[in-house]
Amino acid sequence: MIYPSIDKLLNIVSSKYELVHIAAKRSRQISKTGFLQMPVKKYKSAKNIGRALEEVAEGLIKVK
């Protein structure tokens, strides 16, 4: 995985484990509902897990 970089993601999320949990949960939501928060053309990744990580990097998913 090249984009988004792990360094950028870890500035948003405090740990790798939390990042994996958030991305997996969002990926399942995308698979189930088909809802994307950005237009399809803006995503660099074709897979749902990559799209979930891109949403985290863009700040579309808020981490409490």
CHARMM internal coordinates of N, CA and C (Angstrom, degrees):
IC EDIT
DIST 1 N 1 CA 1.4422
DIST 1 CA 1 C 1.5247
ANGL 1 N 1 CA 1 C 108.74
DIST 1 C 2 N 1.2975
ANGL 1 CA 1 C 2 N 117.34
DIHE 1 N 1 CA 1 C 2 N 122.33
DIST 2 N 2 CA 1.4511
ANGL 1 C 2 N 2 CA 121.86
DIHE 1 CA 1 C 2 N 2 CA -178.76
DIST 2 CA 2 C 1.5214
ANGL 2 N 2 CA 2 C 111.17
DIHE 1 C 2 N 2 CA 2 C -101.57
DIST 2 C 3 N 1.3265
ANGL 2 CA 2 C 3 N 116.97
DIHE 2 N 2 CA 2 C 3 N -39.55
DIST 3 N 3 CA 1.4489
ANGL 2 C 3 N 3 CA 120.09
DIHE 2 CA 2 C 3 N 3 CA -177.94
DIST 3 CA 3 C 1.5102
ANGL 3 N 3 CA 3 C 109.41
DIHE 2 C 3 N 3 CA 3 C -125.57
DIST 3 C 4 N 1.2596
ANGL 3 CA 3 C 4 N 120.34
DIHE 3 N 3 CA 3 C 4 N 136.47
DIST 4 N 4 CA 1.4623
ANGL 3 C 4 N 4 CA 129.31
DIHE 3 CA 3 C 4 N 4 CA -9.42
DIST 4 CA 4 C 1.5267
ANGL 4 N 4 CA 4 C 110.65
DIHE 3 C 4 N 4 CA 4 C -75.48
DIST 4 C 5 N 1.3048
ANGL 4 CA 4 C 5 N 115.96
DIHE 4 N 4 CA 4 C 5 N 154.52
DIST 5 N 5 CA 1.4652
ANGL 4 C 5 N 5 CA 119.34
DIHE 4 CA 4 C 5 N 5 CA -176.24
DIST 5 CA 5 C 1.5313
ANGL 5 N 5 CA 5 C 109.88
DIHE 4 C 5 N 5 CA 5 C -72.37
DIST 5 C 6 N 1.3095
ANGL 5 CA 5 C 6 N 115.11
DIHE 5 N 5 CA 5 C 6 N 148.78
DIST 6 N 6 CA 1.4611
ANGL 5 C 6 N 6 CA 121.03
DIHE 5 CA 5 C 6 N 6 CA -179.18
DIST 6 CA 6 C 1.5208
ANGL 6 N 6 CA 6 C 110.74
DIHE 5 C 6 N 6 CA 6 C -63.25
DIST 6 C 7 N 1.3224
ANGL 6 CA 6 C 7 N 117.61
DIHE 6 N 6 CA 6 C 7 N -32.19
DIST 7 N 7 CA 1.4606
ANGL 6 C 7 N 7 CA 120.72
DIHE 6 CA 6 C 7 N 7 CA 179.31
DIST 7 CA 7 C 1.5236
ANGL 7 N 7 CA 7 C 111.41
DIHE 6 C 7 N 7 CA 7 C -64.61
DIST 7 C 8 N 1.3201
ANGL 7 CA 7 C 8 N 116.72
DIHE 7 N 7 CA 7 C 8 N -42.50
DIST 8 N 8 CA 1.4587
ANGL 7 C 8 N 8 CA 120.71
DIHE 7 CA 7 C 8 N 8 CA 178.66
DIST 8 CA 8 C 1.5269
ANGL 8 N 8 CA 8 C 110.59
DIHE 7 C 8 N 8 CA 8 C -65.28
DIST 8 C 9 N 1.3175
ANGL 8 CA 8 C 9 N 116.78
DIHE 8 N 8 CA 8 C 9 N -40.36
DIST 9 N 9 CA 1.4587
ANGL 8 C 9 N 9 CA 121.02
DIHE 8 CA 8 C 9 N 9 CA -179.48
DIST 9 CA 9 C 1.5177
ANGL 9 N 9 CA 9 C 111.93
DIHE 8 C 9 N 9 CA 9 C -68.16
DIST 9 C 10 N 1.3317
ANGL 9 CA 9 C 10 N 117.68
DIHE 9 N 9 CA 9 C 10 N -36.26
DIST 10 N 10 CA 1.4599
ANGL 9 C 10 N 10 CA 120.29
DIHE 9 CA 9 C 10 N 10 CA -179.58
DIST 10 CA 10 C 1.5246
ANGL 10 N 10 CA 10 C 112.21
DIHE 9 C 10 N 10 CA 10 C -74.33
DIST 10 C 11 N 1.3334
ANGL 10 CA 10 C 11 N 118.01
DIHE 10 N 10 CA 10 C 11 N -13.88
DIST 11 N 11 CA 1.4653
ANGL 10 C 11 N 11 CA 120.30
DIHE 10 CA 10 C 11 N 11 CA 171.49
DIST 11 CA 11 C 1.5270
ANGL 11 N 11 CA 11 C 110.53
DIHE 10 C 11 N 11 CA 11 C -75.29
DIST 11 C 12 N 1.3167
ANGL 11 CA 11 C 12 N 116.76
DIHE 11 N 11 CA 11 C 12 N -23.73
DIST 12 N 12 CA 1.4583
ANGL 11 C 12 N 12 CA 122.24
DIHE 11 CA 11 C 12 N 12 CA -178.97
DIST 12 CA 12 C 1.5220
ANGL 12 N 12 CA 12 C 110.80
DIHE 11 C 12 N 12 CA 12 C -92.36
DIST 12 C 13 N 1.3318
ANGL 12 CA 12 C 13 N 116.17
DIHE 12 N 12 CA 12 C 13 N -42.90
DIST 13 N 13 CA 1.4653
ANGL 12 C 13 N 13 CA 123.03
DIHE 12 CA 12 C 13 N 13 CA -177.92
DIST 13 CA 13 C 1.5193
ANGL 13 N 13 CA 13 C 108.14
DIHE 12 C 13 N 13 CA 13 C -109.41
DIST 13 C 14 N 1.3201
ANGL 13 CA 13 C 14 N 116.37
DIHE 13 N 13 CA 13 C 14 N 141.37
DIST 14 N 14 CA 1.4615
ANGL 13 C 14 N 14 CA 119.98
DIHE 13 CA 13 C 14 N 14 CA -172.05
DIST 14 CA 14 C 1.5329
ANGL 14 N 14 CA 14 C 114.80
DIHE 13 C 14 N 14 CA 14 C -73.74
DIST 14 C 15 N 1.3353
ANGL 14 CA 14 C 15 N 118.70
DIHE 14 N 14 CA 14 C 15 N -27.82
DIST 15 N 15 CA 1.4651
ANGL 14 C 15 N 15 CA 118.76
DIHE 14 CA 14 C 15 N 15 CA -178.68
DIST 15 CA 15 C 1.5283
ANGL 15 N 15 CA 15 C 110.62
DIHE 14 C 15 N 15 CA 15 C -143.20
DIST 15 C 16 N 1.3195
ANGL 15 CA 15 C 16 N 115.09
DIHE 15 N 15 CA 15 C 16 N 159.56
DIST 16 N 16 CA 1.4609
ANGL 15 C 16 N 16 CA 121.21
DIHE 15 CA 15 C 16 N 16 CA 178.84
DIST 16 CA 16 C 1.5273
ANGL 16 N 16 CA 16 C 110.77
DIHE 15 C 16 N 16 CA 16 C -64.41
DIST 16 C 17 N 1.3250
ANGL 16 CA 16 C 17 N 116.74
DIHE 16 N 16 CA 16 C 17 N -36.81
DIST 17 N 17 CA 1.4621
ANGL 16 C 17 N 17 CA 120.85
DIHE 16 CA 16 C 17 N 17 CA -178.12
DIST 17 CA 17 C 1.5251
ANGL 17 N 17 CA 17 C 110.78
DIHE 16 C 17 N 17 CA 17 C -66.19
DIST 17 C 18 N 1.3182
ANGL 17 CA 17 C 18 N 116.34
DIHE 17 N 17 CA 17 C 18 N -41.34
DIST 18 N 18 CA 1.4638
ANGL 17 C 18 N 18 CA 120.36
DIHE 17 CA 17 C 18 N 18 CA 177.42
DIST 18 CA 18 C 1.5283
ANGL 18 N 18 CA 18 C 110.31
DIHE 17 C 18 N 18 CA 18 C -65.65
DIST 18 C 19 N 1.3080
ANGL 18 CA 18 C 19 N 116.78
DIHE 18 N 18 CA 18 C 19 N -38.92
DIST 19 N 19 CA 1.4616
ANGL 18 C 19 N 19 CA 121.56
DIHE 18 CA 18 C 19 N 19 CA 178.05
DIST 19 CA 19 C 1.5272
ANGL 19 N 19 CA 19 C 111.08
DIHE 18 C 19 N 19 CA 19 C -61.62
DIST 19 C 20 N 1.3145
ANGL 19 CA 19 C 20 N 116.85
DIHE 19 N 19 CA 19 C 20 N -44.53
DIST 20 N 20 CA 1.4647
ANGL 19 C 20 N 20 CA 121.58
DIHE 19 CA 19 C 20 N 20 CA 179.04
DIST 20 CA 20 C 1.5292
ANGL 20 N 20 CA 20 C 110.31
DIHE 19 C 20 N 20 CA 20 C -62.52
DIST 20 C 21 N 1.3173
ANGL 20 CA 20 C 21 N 116.49
DIHE 20 N 20 CA 20 C 21 N -42.85
DIST 21 N 21 CA 1.4615
ANGL 20 C 21 N 21 CA 120.98
DIHE 20 CA 20 C 21 N 21 CA 179.84
DIST 21 CA 21 C 1.5337
ANGL 21 N 21 CA 21 C 111.02
DIHE 20 C 21 N 21 CA 21 C -62.62
DIST 21 C 22 N 1.3118
ANGL 21 CA 21 C 22 N 117.05
DIHE 21 N 21 CA 21 C 22 N -46.23
DIST 22 N 22 CA 1.4682
ANGL 21 C 22 N 22 CA 122.02
DIHE 21 CA 21 C 22 N 22 CA -179.18
DIST 22 CA 22 C 1.5283
ANGL 22 N 22 CA 22 C 110.40
DIHE 21 C 22 N 22 CA 22 C -64.48
DIST 22 C 23 N 1.3292
ANGL 22 CA 22 C 23 N 116.72
DIHE 22 N 22 CA 22 C 23 N -46.66
DIST 23 N 23 CA 1.4667
ANGL 22 C 23 N 23 CA 120.46
DIHE 22 CA 22 C 23 N 23 CA -177.81
DIST 23 CA 23 C 1.5282
ANGL 23 N 23 CA 23 C 111.32
DIHE 22 C 23 N 23 CA 23 C -65.31
DIST 23 C 24 N 1.3186
ANGL 23 CA 23 C 24 N 117.44
DIHE 23 N 23 CA 23 C 24 N -40.22
DIST 24 N 24 CA 1.4618
ANGL 23 C 24 N 24 CA 120.51
DIHE 23 CA 23 C 24 N 24 CA 179.68
DIST 24 CA 24 C 1.5255
ANGL 24 N 24 CA 24 C 111.02
DIHE 23 C 24 N 24 CA 24 C -65.65
DIST 24 C 25 N 1.3259
ANGL 24 CA 24 C 25 N 115.99
DIHE 24 N 24 CA 24 C 25 N -42.28
DIST 25 N 25 CA 1.4633
ANGL 24 C 25 N 25 CA 119.84
DIHE 24 CA 24 C 25 N 25 CA 179.81
DIST 25 CA 25 C 1.5340
ANGL 25 N 25 CA 25 C 110.72
DIHE 24 C 25 N 25 CA 25 C -64.18
DIST 25 C 26 N 1.3306
ANGL 25 CA 25 C 26 N 116.87
DIHE 25 N 25 CA 25 C 26 N -44.89
DIST 26 N 26 CA 1.4678
ANGL 25 C 26 N 26 CA 120.58
DIHE 25 CA 25 C 26 N 26 CA 179.76
DIST 26 CA 26 C 1.5255
ANGL 26 N 26 CA 26 C 110.82
DIHE 25 C 26 N 26 CA 26 C -66.87
DIST 26 C 27 N 1.3139
ANGL 26 CA 26 C 27 N 117.51
DIHE 26 N 26 CA 26 C 27 N -36.89
DIST 27 N 27 CA 1.4571
ANGL 26 C 27 N 27 CA 121.52
DIHE 26 CA 26 C 27 N 27 CA 178.74
DIST 27 CA 27 C 1.5303
ANGL 27 N 27 CA 27 C 110.80
DIHE 26 C 27 N 27 CA 27 C -62.38
DIST 27 C 28 N 1.3213
ANGL 27 CA 27 C 28 N 116.62
DIHE 27 N 27 CA 27 C 28 N -41.52
DIST 28 N 28 CA 1.4657
ANGL 27 C 28 N 28 CA 120.37
DIHE 27 CA 27 C 28 N 28 CA 176.70
DIST 28 CA 28 C 1.5257
ANGL 28 N 28 CA 28 C 110.91
DIHE 27 C 28 N 28 CA 28 C -64.86
DIST 28 C 29 N 1.3356
ANGL 28 CA 28 C 29 N 117.07
DIHE 28 N 28 CA 28 C 29 N -37.76
DIST 29 N 29 CA 1.4672
ANGL 28 C 29 N 29 CA 120.36
DIHE 28 CA 28 C 29 N 29 CA 177.45
DIST 29 CA 29 C 1.5216
ANGL 29 N 29 CA 29 C 110.75
DIHE 28 C 29 N 29 CA 29 C -63.36
DIST 29 C 30 N 1.3231
ANGL 29 CA 29 C 30 N 116.49
DIHE 29 N 29 CA 29 C 30 N -42.74
DIST 30 N 30 CA 1.4690
ANGL 29 C 30 N 30 CA 120.30
DIHE 29 CA 29 C 30 N 30 CA 178.94
DIST 30 CA 30 C 1.5233
ANGL 30 N 30 CA 30 C 109.92
DIHE 29 C 30 N 30 CA 30 C -62.54
DIST 30 C 31 N 1.3293
ANGL 30 CA 30 C 31 N 116.93
DIHE 30 N 30 CA 30 C 31 N -43.71
DIST 31 N 31 CA 1.4687
ANGL 30 C 31 N 31 CA 120.87
DIHE 30 CA 30 C 31 N 31 CA 179.93
DIST 31 CA 31 C 1.5207
ANGL 31 N 31 CA 31 C 111.58
DIHE 30 C 31 N 31 CA 31 C -62.41
DIST 31 C 32 N 1.3106
ANGL 31 CA 31 C 32 N 115.86
DIHE 31 N 31 CA 31 C 32 N -40.83
DIST 32 N 32 CA 1.4593
ANGL 31 C 32 N 32 CA 120.78
DIHE 31 CA 31 C 32 N 32 CA -175.63
DIST 32 CA 32 C 1.5268
ANGL 32 N 32 CA 32 C 112.49
DIHE 31 C 32 N 32 CA 32 C -74.99
DIST 32 C 33 N 1.3403
ANGL 32 CA 32 C 33 N 117.36
DIHE 32 N 32 CA 32 C 33 N -44.96
DIST 33 N 33 CA 1.4608
ANGL 32 C 33 N 33 CA 120.86
DIHE 32 CA 32 C 33 N 33 CA -173.24
DIST 33 CA 33 C 1.5223
ANGL 33 N 33 CA 33 C 113.87
DIHE 32 C 33 N 33 CA 33 C -100.44
DIST 33 C 34 N 1.3317
ANGL 33 CA 33 C 34 N 117.04
DIHE 33 N 33 CA 33 C 34 N -27.58
DIST 34 N 34 CA 1.4586
ANGL 33 C 34 N 34 CA 120.45
DIHE 33 CA 33 C 34 N 34 CA -176.32
DIST 34 CA 34 C 1.5159
ANGL 34 N 34 CA 34 C 113.19
DIHE 33 C 34 N 34 CA 34 C 79.64
DIST 34 C 35 N 1.3432
ANGL 34 CA 34 C 35 N 117.60
DIHE 34 N 34 CA 34 C 35 N 4.14
DIST 35 N 35 CA 1.4653
ANGL 34 C 35 N 35 CA 121.91
DIHE 34 CA 34 C 35 N 35 CA -178.92
DIST 35 CA 35 C 1.5204
ANGL 35 N 35 CA 35 C 110.73
DIHE 34 C 35 N 35 CA 35 C -81.32
DIST 35 C 36 N 1.3274
ANGL 35 CA 35 C 36 N 116.18
DIHE 35 N 35 CA 35 C 36 N 126.75
DIST 36 N 36 CA 1.4574
ANGL 35 C 36 N 36 CA 123.00
DIHE 35 CA 35 C 36 N 36 CA 175.08
DIST 36 CA 36 C 1.5251
ANGL 36 N 36 CA 36 C 108.93
DIHE 35 C 36 N 36 CA 36 C -116.48
DIST 36 C 37 N 1.3085
ANGL 36 CA 36 C 37 N 116.98
DIHE 36 N 36 CA 36 C 37 N 143.93
DIST 37 N 37 CA 1.4537
ANGL 36 C 37 N 37 CA 120.97
DIHE 36 CA 36 C 37 N 37 CA -176.83
DIST 37 CA 37 C 1.5221
ANGL 37 N 37 CA 37 C 113.07
DIHE 36 C 37 N 37 CA 37 C -84.98
DIST 37 C 38 N 1.3122
ANGL 37 CA 37 C 38 N 117.43
DIHE 37 N 37 CA 37 C 38 N -12.83
DIST 38 N 38 CA 1.4654
ANGL 37 C 38 N 38 CA 121.96
DIHE 37 CA 37 C 38 N 38 CA 177.31
DIST 38 CA 38 C 1.5263
ANGL 38 N 38 CA 38 C 107.84
DIHE 37 C 38 N 38 CA 38 C -126.38
DIST 38 C 39 N 1.3263
ANGL 38 CA 38 C 39 N 117.64
DIHE 38 N 38 CA 38 C 39 N 161.89
DIST 39 N 39 CA 1.4659
ANGL 38 C 39 N 39 CA 119.21
DIHE 38 CA 38 C 39 N 39 CA 173.59
DIST 39 CA 39 C 1.5324
ANGL 39 N 39 CA 39 C 110.34
DIHE 38 C 39 N 39 CA 39 C -61.80
DIST 39 C 40 N 1.3076
ANGL 39 CA 39 C 40 N 117.08
DIHE 39 N 39 CA 39 C 40 N 147.73
DIST 40 N 40 CA 1.4701
ANGL 39 C 40 N 40 CA 122.44
DIHE 39 CA 39 C 40 N 40 CA -176.01
DIST 40 CA 40 C 1.5324
ANGL 40 N 40 CA 40 C 111.49
DIHE 39 C 40 N 40 CA 40 C -56.76
DIST 40 C 41 N 1.3201
ANGL 40 CA 40 C 41 N 117.82
DIHE 40 N 40 CA 40 C 41 N -36.31
DIST 41 N 41 CA 1.4723
ANGL 40 C 41 N 41 CA 121.50
DIHE 40 CA 40 C 41 N 41 CA -177.72
DIST 41 CA 41 C 1.5271
ANGL 41 N 41 CA 41 C 113.03
DIHE 40 C 41 N 41 CA 41 C -66.83
DIST 41 C 42 N 1.3267
ANGL 41 CA 41 C 42 N 118.57
DIHE 41 N 41 CA 41 C 42 N -21.36
DIST 42 N 42 CA 1.4633
ANGL 41 C 42 N 42 CA 121.69
DIHE 41 CA 41 C 42 N 42 CA -179.46
DIST 42 CA 42 C 1.5255
ANGL 42 N 42 CA 42 C 113.07
DIHE 41 C 42 N 42 CA 42 C -78.84
DIST 42 C 43 N 1.3214
ANGL 42 CA 42 C 43 N 117.15
DIHE 42 N 42 CA 42 C 43 N -20.22
DIST 43 N 43 CA 1.4601
ANGL 42 C 43 N 43 CA 120.71
DIHE 42 CA 42 C 43 N 43 CA -179.75
DIST 43 CA 43 C 1.5226
ANGL 43 N 43 CA 43 C 110.27
DIHE 42 C 43 N 43 CA 43 C -78.14
DIST 43 C 44 N 1.3099
ANGL 43 CA 43 C 44 N 116.09
DIHE 43 N 43 CA 43 C 44 N 137.65
DIST 44 N 44 CA 1.4642
ANGL 43 C 44 N 44 CA 120.82
DIHE 43 CA 43 C 44 N 44 CA 175.33
DIST 44 CA 44 C 1.5236
ANGL 44 N 44 CA 44 C 110.76
DIHE 43 C 44 N 44 CA 44 C -87.70
DIST 44 C 45 N 1.3238
ANGL 44 CA 44 C 45 N 116.17
DIHE 44 N 44 CA 44 C 45 N -26.90
DIST 45 N 45 CA 1.4553
ANGL 44 C 45 N 45 CA 121.41
DIHE 44 CA 44 C 45 N 45 CA -177.95
DIST 45 CA 45 C 1.5252
ANGL 45 N 45 CA 45 C 110.64
DIHE 44 C 45 N 45 CA 45 C -95.58
DIST 45 C 46 N 1.3105
ANGL 45 CA 45 C 46 N 115.38
DIHE 45 N 45 CA 45 C 46 N 145.01
DIST 46 N 46 CA 1.4578
ANGL 45 C 46 N 46 CA 120.40
DIHE 45 CA 45 C 46 N 46 CA 177.33
DIST 46 CA 46 C 1.5306
ANGL 46 N 46 CA 46 C 111.29
DIHE 45 C 46 N 46 CA 46 C -93.45
DIST 46 C 47 N 1.3241
ANGL 46 CA 46 C 47 N 116.67
DIHE 46 N 46 CA 46 C 47 N -16.97
DIST 47 N 47 CA 1.4684
ANGL 46 C 47 N 47 CA 120.76
DIHE 46 CA 46 C 47 N 47 CA -177.39
DIST 47 CA 47 C 1.5289
ANGL 47 N 47 CA 47 C 110.10
DIHE 46 C 47 N 47 CA 47 C -94.44
DIST 47 C 48 N 1.3176
ANGL 47 CA 47 C 48 N 115.20
DIHE 47 N 47 CA 47 C 48 N 151.69
DIST 48 N 48 CA 1.4561
ANGL 47 C 48 N 48 CA 121.11
DIHE 47 CA 47 C 48 N 48 CA -176.15
DIST 48 CA 48 C 1.5221
ANGL 48 N 48 CA 48 C 113.41
DIHE 47 C 48 N 48 CA 48 C -64.20
DIST 48 C 49 N 1.3134
ANGL 48 CA 48 C 49 N 118.04
DIHE 48 N 48 CA 48 C 49 N -35.97
DIST 49 N 49 CA 1.4608
ANGL 48 C 49 N 49 CA 119.98
DIHE 48 CA 48 C 49 N 49 CA -179.76
DIST 49 CA 49 C 1.5248
ANGL 49 N 49 CA 49 C 110.46
DIHE 48 C 49 N 49 CA 49 C -66.23
DIST 49 C 50 N 1.3233
ANGL 49 CA 49 C 50 N 117.16
DIHE 49 N 49 CA 49 C 50 N -39.98
DIST 50 N 50 CA 1.4600
ANGL 49 C 50 N 50 CA 120.89
DIHE 49 CA 49 C 50 N 50 CA 176.14
DIST 50 CA 50 C 1.5149
ANGL 50 N 50 CA 50 C 111.89
DIHE 49 C 50 N 50 CA 50 C -66.31
DIST 50 C 51 N 1.3205
ANGL 50 CA 50 C 51 N 116.54
DIHE 50 N 50 CA 50 C 51 N -38.13
DIST 51 N 51 CA 1.4595
ANGL 50 C 51 N 51 CA 120.86
DIHE 50 CA 50 C 51 N 51 CA 177.91
DIST 51 CA 51 C 1.5227
ANGL 51 N 51 CA 51 C 110.49
DIHE 50 C 51 N 51 CA 51 C -65.59
DIST 51 C 52 N 1.3250
ANGL 51 CA 51 C 52 N 117.22
DIHE 51 N 51 CA 51 C 52 N -38.70
DIST 52 N 52 CA 1.4616
ANGL 51 C 52 N 52 CA 120.75
DIHE 51 CA 51 C 52 N 52 CA 177.83
DIST 52 CA 52 C 1.5283
ANGL 52 N 52 CA 52 C 110.40
DIHE 51 C 52 N 52 CA 52 C -63.50
DIST 52 C 53 N 1.3188
ANGL 52 CA 52 C 53 N 117.50
DIHE 52 N 52 CA 52 C 53 N -41.70
DIST 53 N 53 CA 1.4656
ANGL 52 C 53 N 53 CA 120.84
DIHE 52 CA 52 C 53 N 53 CA 178.23
DIST 53 CA 53 C 1.5260
ANGL 53 N 53 CA 53 C 111.41
DIHE 52 C 53 N 53 CA 53 C -66.58
DIST 53 C 54 N 1.3207
ANGL 53 CA 53 C 54 N 117.26
DIHE 53 N 53 CA 53 C 54 N -36.05
DIST 54 N 54 CA 1.4600
ANGL 53 C 54 N 54 CA 120.60
DIHE 53 CA 53 C 54 N 54 CA 176.37
DIST 54 CA 54 C 1.5260
ANGL 54 N 54 CA 54 C 110.84
DIHE 53 C 54 N 54 CA 54 C -65.11
DIST 54 C 55 N 1.3190
ANGL 54 CA 54 C 55 N 117.15
DIHE 54 N 54 CA 54 C 55 N -38.14
DIST 55 N 55 CA 1.4593
ANGL 54 C 55 N 55 CA 120.61
DIHE 54 CA 54 C 55 N 55 CA 177.54
DIST 55 CA 55 C 1.5227
ANGL 55 N 55 CA 55 C 111.00
DIHE 54 C 55 N 55 CA 55 C -65.10
DIST 55 C 56 N 1.3191
ANGL 55 CA 55 C 56 N 117.69
DIHE 55 N 55 CA 55 C 56 N -38.01
DIST 56 N 56 CA 1.4659
ANGL 55 C 56 N 56 CA 120.99
DIHE 55 CA 55 C 56 N 56 CA 175.90
DIST 56 CA 56 C 1.5227
ANGL 56 N 56 CA 56 C 109.59
DIHE 55 C 56 N 56 CA 56 C -63.86
DIST 56 C 57 N 1.3206
ANGL 56 CA 56 C 57 N 116.96
DIHE 56 N 56 CA 56 C 57 N -44.57
DIST 57 N 57 CA 1.4656
ANGL 56 C 57 N 57 CA 121.32
DIHE 56 CA 56 C 57 N 57 CA -179.13
DIST 57 CA 57 C 1.5211
ANGL 57 N 57 CA 57 C 112.46
DIHE 56 C 57 N 57 CA 57 C -63.63
DIST 57 C 58 N 1.3187
ANGL 57 CA 57 C 58 N 116.87
DIHE 57 N 57 CA 57 C 58 N -34.05
DIST 58 N 58 CA 1.4752
ANGL 57 C 58 N 58 CA 121.60
DIHE 57 CA 57 C 58 N 58 CA -179.73
DIST 58 CA 58 C 1.5313
ANGL 58 N 58 CA 58 C 112.13
DIHE 57 C 58 N 58 CA 58 C -80.42
DIST 58 C 59 N 1.3092
ANGL 58 CA 58 C 59 N 117.00
DIHE 58 N 58 CA 58 C 59 N -8.05
DIST 59 N 59 CA 1.4620
ANGL 58 C 59 N 59 CA 120.01
DIHE 58 CA 58 C 59 N 59 CA -179.54
DIST 59 CA 59 C 1.5052
ANGL 59 N 59 CA 59 C 113.77
DIHE 58 C 59 N 59 CA 59 C 83.17
DIST 59 C 60 N 1.3201
ANGL 59 CA 59 C 60 N 118.01
DIHE 59 N 59 CA 59 C 60 N 15.43
DIST 60 N 60 CA 1.4537
ANGL 59 C 60 N 60 CA 121.46
DIHE 59 CA 59 C 60 N 60 CA 179.55
DIST 60 CA 60 C 1.5189
ANGL 60 N 60 CA 60 C 112.61
DIHE 59 C 60 N 60 CA 60 C -79.56
DIST 60 C 61 N 1.3224
ANGL 60 CA 60 C 61 N 116.09
DIHE 60 N 60 CA 60 C 61 N -19.34
DIST 61 N 61 CA 1.4519
ANGL 60 C 61 N 61 CA 121.46
DIHE 60 CA 60 C 61 N 61 CA 175.99
DIST 61 CA 61 C 1.5245
ANGL 61 N 61 CA 61 C 107.31
DIHE 60 C 61 N 61 CA 61 C -112.37
DIST 61 C 62 N 1.2993
ANGL 61 CA 61 C 62 N 115.88
DIHE 61 N 61 CA 61 C 62 N 119.77
DIST 62 N 62 CA 1.4708
ANGL 61 C 62 N 62 CA 121.04
DIHE 61 CA 61 C 62 N 62 CA -178.57
DIST 62 CA 62 C 1.5149
ANGL 62 N 62 CA 62 C 109.14
DIHE 61 C 62 N 62 CA 62 C -90.31
DIST 62 C 63 N 1.3277
ANGL 62 CA 62 C 63 N 115.70
DIHE 62 N 62 CA 62 C 63 N 134.80
DIST 63 N 63 CA 1.4456
ANGL 62 C 63 N 63 CA 122.49
DIHE 62 CA 62 C 63 N 63 CA -179.61
DIST 63 CA 63 C 1.5187
ANGL 63 N 63 CA 63 C 108.07
DIHE 62 C 63 N 63 CA 63 C -105.99
DIST 63 C 64 N 1.3274
ANGL 63 CA 63 C 64 N 116.31
DIHE 63 N 63 CA 63 C 64 N 124.90
DIST 64 N 64 CA 1.4771
ANGL 63 C 64 N 64 CA 120.56
DIHE 63 CA 63 C 64 N 64 CA -179.57
DIST 64 CA 64 C 1.5008
ANGL 64 N 64 CA 64 C 110.71
DIHE 63 C 64 N 64 CA 64 C -90.18
END
COOR INIT
IC SEED 1 N 1 CA 1 C
IC BUILD
